[in-house]
């Protein structure tokens, strides 16, 4: 049995299929960890969703910001961006089944010493706290007020976490941290606009994983989201977004021995 963590797919079905062939992936014995952003920008989001859904328990998946964007568009709560590529999903006969499946996916998964999340964790969140906060979002997304939650989910404020946050503000900060975080201050104020390489951090900001004494250093964080960072490893971090949809590569890492596999995007 092997566990393969795979970076952002973003609707690129052909590289995903090539990767599974390269890995000789056996869903009866092996597992996939998918870091989110299953859809959008690439040409075959529908095939990606169907393929991963059909893997059942062989695939552990967390939601990314593009997946949440799809949920907002499908609910009629957000105008489509001019460069999105979601039309096949939105017009599919099994659209509602796929949307319901996405709504039941978590934002964070913890297994042993590893944490699977799309973007990152705020510096003063322990892994246990982040897992509990992610569960609050999952409950909202799959609950009776899901549409109201999606309506209020967007936006960049509040910029930082506070234990006193309530309601939609509280859930919005959790979503932004787990699915959009790149740069923040040492005390956790997020800059959600900057998308450049780590050395281009805005004044006073740093990559979230470089904050000194980050509470989640107890675990190895497996994430994606940051194509300008690319495939990157350091102690406690495995970042897997190597820009597949932008003509880079799709990257997979075997958890048991850190073996790396790549196919062209």
LOKOLLUM-13797 format. One record per residue (C-alpha): residue in three letters; x, y, z. Coordinates in steps of 0.5 Angstrom, whole numbers, padded with zeros to 4 digits, always signed. Each point is the difference from the previous one (the first is absolute). Layout:
// residues N
ALAXYZ ...
END
This chain:
// residues 265
UNK+0000+0000+0000 UNK+0002+0007-0002 UNK-0002+0007+0001 UNK+0001+0005-0005 UNK-0001+0008+0001 UNK-0002+0003-0006 UNK+0000+0008-0001 UNK-0005+0004-0003 UNK-0003-0003-0006 UNK-0005+0006-0003 UNK-0004-0004-0005 UNK+0006-0003-0003 UNK-0002-0007-0001 UNK+0005-0002-0005 UNK+0006+0001+0005 UNK-0004-0003+0005 UNK-0001-0007-0004 UNK+0007+0000-0002 UNK+0002+0001+0007 UNK-0004-0006+0003 UNK+0003-0004-0006 UNK+0007+0002+0002 UNK-0001-0002+0007 UNK-0004-0006-0002 UNK-0005+0002+0005 UNK-0004-0006+0003 UNK-0007+0003+0003 UNK-0001-0007+0004 UNK+0007+0001+0003 UNK+0003+0007+0000 UNK-0003+0007+0002 UNK+0000+0007-0003 UNK+0001+0006+0004 UNK-0003+0006-0004 UNK+0002+0007+0002 UNK-0006+0004-0003 UNK-0002+0004-0006 UNK-0003-0006-0004 UNK-0003+0005-0005 UNK+0001+0006-0004 UNK+0005+0003-0005 UNK+0001-0007-0003 UNK-0004-0003-0006 UNK-0003-0006+0004 UNK-0003+0002+0006 UNK-0006-0005-0001 UNK+0004-0006-0001 UNK+0005+0002+0006 UNK-0006+0000+0005 UNK-0003-0006-0003 UNK+0006-0004+0000 UNK+0002+0002+0008 UNK-0007-0001+0002 UNK+0000-0007-0003 UNK+0006-0002+0004 UNK-0004+0000+0006 UNK+0004-0001+0007 UNK+0007-0001-0004 UNK+0000+0008-0001 UNK+0000+0004+0006 UNK-0001+0007-0003 UNK+0000+0007+0003 UNK-0004+0006-0003 UNK+0004+0006-0003 UNK-0002+0007-0002 UNK-0002-0002-0007 UNK-0004-0005+0003 UNK-0004+0005+0004 UNK-0001+0004-0006 UNK-0003-0005-0003 UNK-0005-0001+0005 UNK-0002+0007+0000 UNK-0001+0001-0007 UNK-0004-0007+0000 UNK-0004+0003+0005 UNK-0001+0007-0004 UNK+0003+0004+0005 UNK+0006+0002-0004 UNK+0001+0003-0007 UNK+0005-0005-0004 UNK+0007+0003-0001 UNK+0001+0001-0008 UNK+0006-0005+0001 UNK-0003-0006+0003 UNK-0001-0006-0003 UNK-0006-0003+0004 UNK-0006-0001-0005 UNK+0001-0007-0001 UNK-0001-0001+0007 UNK-0006+0005+0001 UNK-0004-0003-0006 UNK+0002-0008+0001 UNK-0006-0004+0002 UNK+0003-0003+0006 UNK+0002+0008+0002 UNK-0004-0001+0007 UNK+0003-0006+0002 UNK+0007+0003-0001 UNK-0002+0006+0004 UNK-0003-0004+0005 UNK+0006-0004+0001 UNK+0005+0006+0000 UNK-0004+0003+0005 UNK+0001-0006+0005 UNK+0008+0001-0001 UNK+0004+0002+0006 UNK+0005+0006+0000 UNK+0005-0003+0004 UNK+0002-0007+0001 UNK+0005-0003+0006 UNK+0003-0007-0001 UNK+0005-0001+0005 UNK+0006+0005-0001 UNK-0003+0003-0006 UNK-0005+0005-0002 UNK-0003+0001-0006 UNK-0003+0007-0002 UNK+0000+0004-0006 UNK+0003+0006+0002 UNK+0003+0001+0007 UNK-0001+0001+0007 UNK+0000+0006+0004 UNK+0006+0001+0005 UNK-0003-0001+0006 UNK-0005-0006-0001 UNK+0002-0006+0002 UNK-0001-0006-0004 UNK-0006-0002+0004 UNK-0003+0007+0000 UNK+0000+0000-0007 UNK-0003-0006-0001 UNK-0006+0002+0005 UNK+0000+0006-0004 UNK-0001-0003-0007 UNK-0005-0005+0003 UNK-0004+0007+0001 UNK+0000+0002-0007 UNK-0002-0007-0002 UNK-0006+0000+0004 UNK-0002+0006-0003 UNK+0001-0002-0007 UNK-0004-0007+0001 UNK-0005+0003+0004 UNK-0007+0003-0001 UNK+0003+0007+0000 UNK+0005-0002-0006 UNK-0002+0005-0005 UNK+0000+0006+0005 UNK+0007-0002+0002 UNK+0002+0000-0007 UNK-0003+0007-0001 UNK+0004+0003+0006 UNK+0006-0004-0001 UNK+0004+0005-0005 UNK+0005+0005+0002 UNK+0006+0002+0003 UNK-0002+0003+0007 UNK+0001-0001+0006 UNK+0007-0001-0002 UNK+0002-0004+0006 UNK-0002-0005+0005 UNK-0003+0002+0007 UNK-0004-0005+0004 UNK-0005+0005+0001 UNK-0002-0001-0007 UNK-0007-0002-0001 UNK-0005-0002-0006 UNK+0002+0001-0007 UNK+0006+0004+0002 UNK+0003-0005+0004 UNK-0002-0005-0006 UNK+0003+0004-0005 UNK+0007+0001+0003 UNK+0000-0008+0001 UNK-0001-0001-0007 UNK+0005+0006-0002 UNK+0005-0003+0004 UNK-0001-0008-0002 UNK-0001+0002-0008 UNK+0004+0006-0001 UNK+0005+0002+0004 UNK+0007+0001-0002 UNK+0003+0006+0004 UNK-0001+0003+0007 UNK+0003+0004+0005 UNK+0003-0004+0006 UNK-0007+0001+0004 UNK-0004-0002-0005 UNK-0002+0005-0004 UNK-0002-0002-0008 UNK+0002+0003-0006 UNK-0005-0004-0005 UNK+0002+0005-0006 UNK+0008-0002-0001 UNK+0001-0006-0004 UNK+0007+0001-0002 UNK+0006-0005+0002 UNK+0002+0000+0008 UNK+0006+0005-0001 UNK-0005+0005-0003 UNK-0004+0000+0007 UNK-0004+0007+0001 UNK+0003+0005+0005 UNK+0000-0003+0007 UNK-0003-0007-0003 UNK+0004-0007+0000 UNK-0003-0007-0003 UNK-0004-0003+0005 UNK+0004-0006+0001 UNK+0006+0005+0002 UNK-0003+0003+0006 UNK+0005-0001+0006 UNK-0003-0005+0005 UNK-0006-0002-0004 UNK-0005-0004+0004 UNK-0001-0006-0006 UNK+0008-0001+0000 UNK-0002-0007+0004 UNK-0003-0003-0007 UNK+0002+0000-0007 UNK-0005+0004-0004 UNK-0001-0002-0007 UNK-0003+0005-0005 UNK-0001+0004-0006 UNK-0003+0006-0003 UNK+0007+0004-0001 UNK+0002-0001-0007 UNK+0005+0006+0001 UNK+0004-0004+0005 UNK-0001-0007-0004 UNK+0002-0007+0003 UNK+0004+0002+0006 UNK+0002-0004+0006 UNK+0003+0002+0007 UNK-0001-0003+0007 UNK-0007+0000+0002 UNK-0003+0002-0007 UNK-0001-0004-0007 UNK-0003+0005-0005 UNK-0002-0003-0007 UNK-0003+0005-0004 UNK+0005+0000-0006 UNK-0004+0004-0005 UNK-0004-0006-0004 UNK-0005+0005-0003 UNK+0005+0005-0002 UNK+0004-0005-0004 UNK+0005-0002+0006 UNK-0001-0007+0003 UNK-0004-0004+0004 UNK+0003-0003+0006 UNK-0001-0006+0005 UNK+0004-0002+0006 UNK+0000-0007+0003 UNK-0001+0002+0007 UNK+0003-0007+0003 UNK+0007+0002-0003 UNK-0001+0007-0003 UNK+0001-0003-0007 UNK-0002+0006-0005 UNK-0003-0001-0007 UNK-0002+0005-0005 UNK-0003+0000-0007 UNK-0001+0006-0005 UNK-0006+0005+0001 
END
